[in-house]
Amino acid sequence: MKEVHVVAGVIRSPDRERILIARRPDHLHQGGLWEFPGGKVQDGEQPRSALARELAEELAIEVMVAEPFLEVRHQYPDKAVLLDIWQILAFSGTPVGNEGQRVLWVAIEELGHFDFPAANQPILEALAQQAREARGG
């Protein structure tokens, strides 16, 4: 089974207190669940370029500062994915669901109240750990 390379952005609010999440359209794989916005890396495309392209298409924002955060490999029953996760620390524009998807700014400690695909669990854990370390604990 060929692995699908996906980039996703952990988009931080300017005050760094909230993260932008998007609801996957019902008709897509893992539809109805929440995700960190992004999409597939095209053949020959660099992950950072794919991230900028996907976030411009999906959210109408321009990524200004992004840094690698985490890589997650996950095997679903019907597909294998490599999630290439980046933290978006600065962007221009106002995020909107350009593809009709719902988007929300959520406090890091409230991310656990949303249903995410199983592959996102390590991302949620890394964000929770990062938040604990920022609070000094």
Secondary structure, DSSP 8 states (H G I E B T S, - for coil): --EEEEEEEEEE-TTSSEEEEEE--TTSTTTTSEE-SEEE--TT--HHHHHHHHHHHHH--EEEEEEEEEEEEEE-SS-EEEEEEEEEEEEES----TTS--EEEEEGGGGGGS---GGGHHHHHHHHHHHHHHTT-
